[in-house]
Amino acid sequence: MTTTYAALLRGINVGGNRKVPMAELRSILEELGHDRVKTYLNSGNAVFTSASRDQDALAAELAAAIEKHFGFGVACMVRTGRYLRSVLDSCPFPAEELAGKQLHATFFAGPAVTAERFASIDPAAYLPEEFRLGDQVLYLYAPGGLGTSQLGAALSRPGLLKGIDATSRNWNTVKALVEMTRDDGSAQAG
């Protein structure tokens, strides 16, 4: 039995740096033995099926293959379609009432990220912007979009997420990845 996964790559194809063409990313995933490989946009989103049940091993394998192929490291997170669906369903903000650029999900790799990590941020100082934590995800509501978000800048300042890889996607991308992984029939969540 195979599982449908989404691979989320951090910090590629931004400002002409760390270029990873999506056709080459698809080829790398296929060479790793994955099937039904698709990419979304040019910002490091790929969907594939695999018989493996180990998301961390899949992410490490993909990161190593990208570094070997392109000569630079890229943080990779791999999540099941079922997990992405749970992120969508568990959103604490009224996503259906918001524009996709107003809502973002930051996905974390590694150990669980707890509220204590964000204790230095005074939520009242950033209103109407808000954030909430979920299962290995941070939801950010930024009415003016991420580009002008003061809370987004505070959440990404050096040291706050020290030792944890993270990558953000706007809500339109989250919804698209959920749709692309819709046929995930795996019994394993997360």
Contacts in CASP RR format, 6 or more apart in sequence:
PFRMAT RR
TARGET T0000
AUTHOR 0000-0000-0000
METHOD contacts of the structure
MODEL  1
MTTTYAALLRGINVGGNRKVPMAELRSILEELGHDRVKTYLNSGNAVFTS
ASRDQDALAAELAAAIEKHFGFGVACMVRTGRYLRSVLDSCPFPAEELAG
KQLHATFFAGPAVTAERFASIDPAAYLPEEFRLGDQVLYLYAPGGLGTSQ
LGAALSRPGLLKGIDATSRNWNTVKALVEMTRDDGSAQAG
1 51 0 8 1.000
1 186 0 8 1.000
2 35 0 8 1.000
2 49 0 8 1.000
2 50 0 8 1.000
2 51 0 8 1.000
2 186 0 8 1.000
3 49 0 8 1.000
3 50 0 8 1.000
3 51 0 8 1.000
3 52 0 8 1.000
3 53 0 8 1.000
3 80 0 8 1.000
3 184 0 8 1.000
3 185 0 8 1.000
3 186 0 8 1.000
3 188 0 8 1.000
4 36 0 8 1.000
4 47 0 8 1.000
4 48 0 8 1.000
4 49 0 8 1.000
4 80 0 8 1.000
4 81 0 8 1.000
4 181 0 8 1.000
4 183 0 8 1.000
4 184 0 8 1.000
4 185 0 8 1.000
4 186 0 8 1.000
5 47 0 8 1.000
5 48 0 8 1.000
5 49 0 8 1.000
5 50 0 8 1.000
5 55 0 8 1.000
5 58 0 8 1.000
5 78 0 8 1.000
5 79 0 8 1.000
5 80 0 8 1.000
5 81 0 8 1.000
5 181 0 8 1.000
6 45 0 8 1.000
6 46 0 8 1.000
6 47 0 8 1.000
6 78 0 8 1.000
6 79 0 8 1.000
6 80 0 8 1.000
6 81 0 8 1.000
6 84 0 8 1.000
6 177 0 8 1.000
6 180 0 8 1.000
6 181 0 8 1.000
7 29 0 8 1.000
7 44 0 8 1.000
7 45 0 8 1.000
7 46 0 8 1.000
7 47 0 8 1.000
7 48 0 8 1.000
7 58 0 8 1.000
7 59 0 8 1.000
7 62 0 8 1.000
7 76 0 8 1.000
7 77 0 8 1.000
7 78 0 8 1.000
8 44 0 8 1.000
8 45 0 8 1.000
8 76 0 8 1.000
8 77 0 8 1.000
8 78 0 8 1.000
8 79 0 8 1.000
8 107 0 8 1.000
8 167 0 8 1.000
8 169 0 8 1.000
9 20 0 8 1.000
9 25 0 8 1.000
9 44 0 8 1.000
9 45 0 8 1.000
9 46 0 8 1.000
9 66 0 8 1.000
9 74 0 8 1.000
9 75 0 8 1.000
9 76 0 8 1.000
9 167 0 8 1.000
10 74 0 8 1.000
10 75 0 8 1.000
10 76 0 8 1.000
10 77 0 8 1.000
10 165 0 8 1.000
10 166 0 8 1.000
10 167 0 8 1.000
11 18 0 8 1.000
11 44 0 8 1.000
11 74 0 8 1.000
11 75 0 8 1.000
11 167 0 8 1.000
12 18 0 8 1.000
12 19 0 8 1.000
12 20 0 8 1.000
12 43 0 8 1.000
12 44 0 8 1.000
12 74 0 8 1.000
13 19 0 8 1.000
13 20 0 8 1.000
13 42 0 8 1.000
13 43 0 8 1.000
13 44 0 8 1.000
14 43 0 8 1.000
18 70 0 8 1.000
18 72 0 8 1.000
18 74 0 8 1.000
19 70 0 8 1.000
20 44 0 8 1.000
20 66 0 8 1.000
20 70 0 8 1.000
20 74 0 8 1.000
22 39 0 8 1.000
22 42 0 8 1.000
22 44 0 8 1.000
22 46 0 8 1.000
24 69 0 8 1.000
25 39 0 8 1.000
25 44 0 8 1.000
25 46 0 8 1.000
25 66 0 8 1.000
26 37 0 8 1.000
26 38 0 8 1.000
26 39 0 8 1.000
26 46 0 8 1.000
28 62 0 8 1.000
28 65 0 8 1.000
28 66 0 8 1.000
28 69 0 8 1.000
29 37 0 8 1.000
29 46 0 8 1.000
29 48 0 8 1.000
29 62 0 8 1.000
30 37 0 8 1.000
31 65 0 8 1.000
32 61 0 8 1.000
32 62 0 8 1.000
32 65 0 8 1.000
33 50 0 8 1.000
34 48 0 8 1.000
34 49 0 8 1.000
34 50 0 8 1.000
35 48 0 8 1.000
35 49 0 8 1.000
35 50 0 8 1.000
36 47 0 8 1.000
36 48 0 8 1.000
36 49 0 8 1.000
37 46 0 8 1.000
37 47 0 8 1.000
37 48 0 8 1.000
38 46 0 8 1.000
38 47 0 8 1.000
38 48 0 8 1.000
38 180 0 8 1.000
39 45 0 8 1.000
39 46 0 8 1.000
39 47 0 8 1.000
40 46 0 8 1.000
40 47 0 8 1.000
40 173 0 8 1.000
40 176 0 8 1.000
40 177 0 8 1.000
40 180 0 8 1.000
41 173 0 8 1.000
43 173 0 8 1.000
45 169 0 8 1.000
45 173 0 8 1.000
45 176 0 8 1.000
45 177 0 8 1.000
47 177 0 8 1.000
47 180 0 8 1.000
47 181 0 8 1.000
50 58 0 8 1.000
52 58 0 8 1.000
53 186 0 8 1.000
53 188 0 8 1.000
55 78 0 8 1.000
55 79 0 8 1.000
55 80 0 8 1.000
55 190 0 8 1.000
56 78 0 8 1.000
56 110 0 8 1.000
58 78 0 8 1.000
59 76 0 8 1.000
59 77 0 8 1.000
59 78 0 8 1.000
59 109 0 8 1.000
60 76 0 8 1.000
62 76 0 8 1.000
62 78 0 8 1.000
63 73 0 8 1.000
63 74 0 8 1.000
63 75 0 8 1.000
63 76 0 8 1.000
66 72 0 8 1.000
66 73 0 8 1.000
66 74 0 8 1.000
66 76 0 8 1.000
67 73 0 8 1.000
67 74 0 8 1.000
75 109 0 8 1.000
75 165 0 8 1.000
75 167 0 8 1.000
77 107 0 8 1.000
77 108 0 8 1.000
77 109 0 8 1.000
77 165 0 8 1.000
77 167 0 8 1.000
79 107 0 8 1.000
79 190 0 8 1.000
80 181 0 8 1.000
80 184 0 8 1.000
80 186 0 8 1.000
80 188 0 8 1.000
80 189 0 8 1.000
80 190 0 8 1.000
81 177 0 8 1.000
81 178 0 8 1.000
81 181 0 8 1.000
81 182 0 8 1.000
81 184 0 8 1.000
81 186 0 8 1.000
82 184 0 8 1.000
82 185 0 8 1.000
82 186 0 8 1.000
82 188 0 8 1.000
82 189 0 8 1.000
82 190 0 8 1.000
83 135 0 8 1.000
83 189 0 8 1.000
83 190 0 8 1.000
84 174 0 8 1.000
84 177 0 8 1.000
84 178 0 8 1.000
84 181 0 8 1.000
85 178 0 8 1.000
85 181 0 8 1.000
85 184 0 8 1.000
86 135 0 8 1.000
86 189 0 8 1.000
86 190 0 8 1.000
87 105 0 8 1.000
87 134 0 8 1.000
87 135 0 8 1.000
87 137 0 8 1.000
87 174 0 8 1.000
88 95 0 8 1.000
88 174 0 8 1.000
88 175 0 8 1.000
88 178 0 8 1.000
90 134 0 8 1.000
90 135 0 8 1.000
91 103 0 8 1.000
91 139 0 8 1.000
92 132 0 8 1.000
92 139 0 8 1.000
93 103 0 8 1.000
93 130 0 8 1.000
93 132 0 8 1.000
93 139 0 8 1.000
93 141 0 8 1.000
95 103 0 8 1.000
95 171 0 8 1.000
98 141 0 8 1.000
98 171 0 8 1.000
100 170 0 8 1.000
100 171 0 8 1.000
100 172 0 8 1.000
101 144 0 8 1.000
101 145 0 8 1.000
101 146 0 8 1.000
101 170 0 8 1.000
101 171 0 8 1.000
101 172 0 8 1.000
102 141 0 8 1.000
102 142 0 8 1.000
102 143 0 8 1.000
102 144 0 8 1.000
102 145 0 8 1.000
102 171 0 8 1.000
103 139 0 8 1.000
103 140 0 8 1.000
103 141 0 8 1.000
103 142 0 8 1.000
103 170 0 8 1.000
103 171 0 8 1.000
104 139 0 8 1.000
104 140 0 8 1.000
104 142 0 8 1.000
104 146 0 8 1.000
104 168 0 8 1.000
104 169 0 8 1.000
104 170 0 8 1.000
104 171 0 8 1.000
105 137 0 8 1.000
105 138 0 8 1.000
105 139 0 8 1.000
105 140 0 8 1.000
105 168 0 8 1.000
105 169 0 8 1.000
105 171 0 8 1.000
105 174 0 8 1.000
106 137 0 8 1.000
106 138 0 8 1.000
106 140 0 8 1.000
106 155 0 8 1.000
106 166 0 8 1.000
106 167 0 8 1.000
106 168 0 8 1.000
107 136 0 8 1.000
107 137 0 8 1.000
107 166 0 8 1.000
107 167 0 8 1.000
107 168 0 8 1.000
107 169 0 8 1.000
108 136 0 8 1.000
108 137 0 8 1.000
108 138 0 8 1.000
108 161 0 8 1.000
108 164 0 8 1.000
108 165 0 8 1.000
108 166 0 8 1.000
109 136 0 8 1.000
109 164 0 8 1.000
109 165 0 8 1.000
109 166 0 8 1.000
110 136 0 8 1.000
110 164 0 8 1.000
110 165 0 8 1.000
111 164 0 8 1.000
112 136 0 8 1.000
113 133 0 8 1.000
113 136 0 8 1.000
113 138 0 8 1.000
113 161 0 8 1.000
113 164 0 8 1.000
114 133 0 8 1.000
115 133 0 8 1.000
117 160 0 8 1.000
117 161 0 8 1.000
118 131 0 8 1.000
118 133 0 8 1.000
118 155 0 8 1.000
118 160 0 8 1.000
120 160 0 8 1.000
121 151 0 8 1.000
121 154 0 8 1.000
121 155 0 8 1.000
123 130 0 8 1.000
123 131 0 8 1.000
126 150 0 8 1.000
126 151 0 8 1.000
126 154 0 8 1.000
128 141 0 8 1.000
128 143 0 8 1.000
129 140 0 8 1.000
129 141 0 8 1.000
129 142 0 8 1.000
129 143 0 8 1.000
129 149 0 8 1.000
129 150 0 8 1.000
129 151 0 8 1.000
129 152 0 8 1.000
130 140 0 8 1.000
130 141 0 8 1.000
130 151 0 8 1.000
131 138 0 8 1.000
131 139 0 8 1.000
131 140 0 8 1.000
131 141 0 8 1.000
131 151 0 8 1.000
131 152 0 8 1.000
131 155 0 8 1.000
132 138 0 8 1.000
132 139 0 8 1.000
133 139 0 8 1.000
135 190 0 8 1.000
136 190 0 8 1.000
138 155 0 8 1.000
138 166 0 8 1.000
140 146 0 8 1.000
140 149 0 8 1.000
140 151 0 8 1.000
140 152 0 8 1.000
140 155 0 8 1.000
140 168 0 8 1.000
142 148 0 8 1.000
142 149 0 8 1.000
142 151 0 8 1.000
142 152 0 8 1.000
146 152 0 8 1.000
146 168 0 8 1.000
146 170 0 8 1.000
154 160 0 8 1.000
169 177 0 8 1.000
END
